[in-house]
Amino acid sequence: MNRVLAVAISIGASTGMVAVLGGRGSSSDEGALSTSGSNAGSSSASSKSESGTLTVFAAASLKKTFTELGKQFETAHPGVKVTFSFAGSSDLVTQLQQGAPADIFASADTKNMDKATNDKLVAEEPTLFASNTLQIAVPPKNPKGINSLTDLTKPGLKVVICAPQVPCGSATKTVEKAANVTLKPASEESSVTDVLNKVTAGEADAGLIYRTDVAGADGKVEGIDFAQSSEAVNKYPIAALSSSKQADLAKQFIALVTGTAGQKVLADAGFAKP
């Protein structure tokens, strides 16, 4: 914890709050709140020459925002290349457990980060940097007239959701229980992006995805709010990995994500604070 707080203090004051996870084995949002850096992407550039590749494993729902932050980081660090692997958080943890090389892991829930932490794959206490909730994604103009989770149980309706082990799938199970409905999906997908793609391709009438993925779909889907969405708020943690060969760069990228510039990119995409 001291190590993370020291990084946060050295970066400077920020307008956004991020939470440092204080415990392991729980998917709750427990932990101390700390203030993270301002303009971390540009101010963290080292006086010495930096070079190499920084590899980030990140949840599929972070693809648009992290790609933008990767560009910002490369601009501030001209000799550095940021590469990403975007997938379901559970798949990413499995890859890390099998020895896949990476410097940073950003999960769409604390449960999968806990797995990485318990396996000693992370170098420090993870930091919460964003949160997300579900919406019902439907084709433009909502041709099936879907307005609630209950509507997703109508006969003949083709609905796709995330698999239970994926954060968006776990959230789906939570809202199903809250709404007292049982969905009978046409398929269960390994990432939220796969669910979105099925709806945009016309292979499904509706899907449960994060509101940020609806916002980032450029009008290809509409998002339907439903009352139970607040029952499943996914909190996103990020941490440097113990196997990283770019420890300093990893800290600086995390500072960018949790600092003013990163929080603005995330907020603009529809993410809420953790």
N, C-alpha and C positions, 0 to 999 in steps of 0.2 A: 504493500500500500504506500509506504514512504517513497518508493521509487516513482510511482505514478504521480503522487502529489507533488513531488519535486519537479517532475516534468511540467505539470500543470502550472506550478508557480513560476517556473522559469520562462514560460511562454508569455505570460502577461494576462491582463484582465480581458474578459470576453463578455459579450452581451448575451450569450446562450449558456444555459446550464447543462452539464452532462453529469451523469452519476457514475461513480466508480463502484463496481460490484464488490460487495464486502463478503459474500459467502459463496459456497459452492454447493452443487447438488440441488439447487432450488431455482425454479423459473420465475420467482417473484422479483419485484423491483427493489428489494432491500439493498441498502448500501449508503455510503456517505455521498453527499453532493459536493462536487468541486467545480470551480470555475476554470474553463480552459481557454486557450490562447486566442489572441486577436491577430487577424491577418497572418495566421500561422504559415500559410503556404509560401509567402514571400519573405517574411522576417526570419524564417528558420534557415535560410540558405547559409551554408557554411562558408567561412573565409577560405578554406582549403578547397582544392579541386575535388569534385565529387563525380563518380562515374559508376556504371554498373546497372544491373537490372533489379528492380523491386517487384516482387511477385505477390499479388494480393488475391486471396481466395475470398469471394464475397457472395452473399445471397443473391439470387437471381433478381429480386426486386430492387436491388441497388445498382443495376447495370447502367442506367442512364445517368444517375447522379455521380457514381464513382468514375465513370468514363470521363465526365466533365472535370472532376477533381483530379484525375490522373493527368489530364492536359495541363491544368493549372500547376500541378507539382512539377511536371517536366519543364514548364516555362521558367519556374523558379530555380530549377536544378538542371541546367542545360546538358550535363553529361549523363543524366539518369534516364533510363527507360522504365516506365511503369507498365507491367503486363497484368492482365486480370484473368481469373477463371471464375465465371459466374455459373452457379448451379443451385440446386436445393441445398439448404444448410446441412441436412443430414448426409447427403452425398459428399459434400465437401469434407465433413468430419471423417467419414469413412476413408476418403483419399488421404487425408492427413495421417490417420492411424496406420495406413499402409505405407507411409513413408514419402508421400508426394512432397516435393520441395516447395516451400512457400515462406514468405516473410511476415504476412499479416493475415488474420482471419477475421472477417466481419460476418456475423450471423444474424438471421432474422428473428431469432429468439434466444433466450438465455439457456434453454434446455440443451441445445446443441453446443453452445459455448461451454456449458458445464461439463459435457462429455470430454471436450478438448482439454479443459482445465484439469479434470480428474486424471486424465492420461498424461498429464505433465507436458502437454504439447505447447502451452502458452508460457511466455517468459515473464508475465506480470499480470496483475489483476486487470481483468477486462473493464472497459469503460463503456457505459451506455451512452449512445449518441443520438438516438432517434426512436420514434415509435410509429406504429401503423395499425390501421384497422381495415376490415373487409368491406367491400361493396359487392353487389350483384352486378356483374357485367353482362350487358345484353347488346344485340346489334342496334345500330342507330334507329331512332324512332320507336324502339321497344315494341316490335311487332306482335309479341305474345302477351303484351299487357301485364308484365310482371311487376309487382309492387311490394312483395314481401317474401320472406322465406317460405311461408306456407304455400305461396303460389308456385314454388319450385317443385312441389309434390304433385302437381296436376298431371293426370294421365297423358302419356304421349309426348311430354316435354323432355327434351334431351338436355340434361344438365351435366356439367363436368366440374370436378373439384380436385383439390390437391390430395395426395395420398396422406394417410394419418401421420406418418413419421416426419413429414415435411412441416415446417412451421405454419404455413397457410392451411395445411390439412388439420393440424391440431387446433387451430383457431376455428376452423369450420365445425369440428366436433363440439367445441364449446358453445358456439352460437346455435347449433342444432338443439343441444340440450336446453339452452335458455329459452328457445322458441317452442320447445316440446314438439319438434318435428324430426322425422327421419328421412333423409334424402336417399334416393336410389339412383346414384349417378351412372351415366353411360360409361364413364371412365374416371379413374383416379390418376392424376398426373404427378410426375416427380418434381415439378417446379411450377411456380405461379405463372411463369412465362408460357409454359406448355398449355395451361388452362386458357390463358388469354389468346394464344394462337388458334386454339380450337374454335373459340367464339368468333374471332375475326375471319377465320376461314369458312365459316358457315357450317362447321361440323357439330356445333352445339347451339342450343337456343339460349343458354345462359351458363354462367360460371361464377364461382365465388373467388375473387381475387382481391388484392390490396387496392385501396383507393388510389395509391400512387401509380399503380400500373394502369388503372383506368385513365388517370390524368395524363399519363405519358403515351397513350395509345393514339394520339393525334386524331381524335374524333372517330376512330374505327369502332369504338364501342361507347355505350352510355353507362354511367354508374347509377345504380339504384340503391339509395340508403335504406337501411332497415333498422328497426328499433333495437335489436339485440347485438348490434355491432360493437357497442361499448363494453360488452361482456368479455370480449377477447381482444385486448390491446397487446400487440406484440412489441416488445422492447428489443432494440438492436444493440448488441455489444460488439466491441472491436478490441483486438489485442495483438501485440507482436508475438511471433512464435519463437519458441526456444531454439529451434533449429536454424533460425534466420542467420544468414551471413551478411545481412545489411541492417544490423540492429539500429544504428543511428538514423538511417533513412526511414526505417519503419517507424521510429518514434516521431520523426518529423511529418510523415504522412498522416499518422494518427492525430497529431497536433493540428494538421490542416482540416481533417474531418470534424474534429471537435471544436475548432476555433470559429471565428466570425465568418470567414469566407465559406468554410464547409457547411456551417449551419444555415447560411443563406441559400446555398444550392439545394440543400435538403428541404428547407421550408418552401422554396419555390416549387419543388416537385410534389408538395403535398404532405411531406412527413411532418409529424408533430414532435415536440420535445419529449425526451424519455420520462 
